[in-house]
Amino acid sequence: NDNTICSRLRNAKVEDLWSLTSFFD
């Protein structure tokens, strides 16, 4: 399913953002 891949990619991006923010915090 393309939707599953899209949601997974979005989740990965969110995780990256969170790790980046915590890294700079």
N, C-alpha and C positions, 0 to 999 in steps of 0.2 A: 504493500500500500504506500502510495506517495505521501499520504497524510502522515503515516507513522514516521517516515523518514524525516519529513519536514518538522514535525513536532520534536523529534529526537535532536535534530540539528539546532532547533530553537532552544531546547533545554541545555544543550551543550554550550551554546553561546551565553545563556544566562549563567551557567556555572562558571564559565570563564570570566564573566564580568564580576561575579561575586568574589572569585578568587583574586581578581585584580584589585578590587576595592579593599578586600581584607589585607592584601599584600601592602597596599599603600597606607592602610590605616595605621 
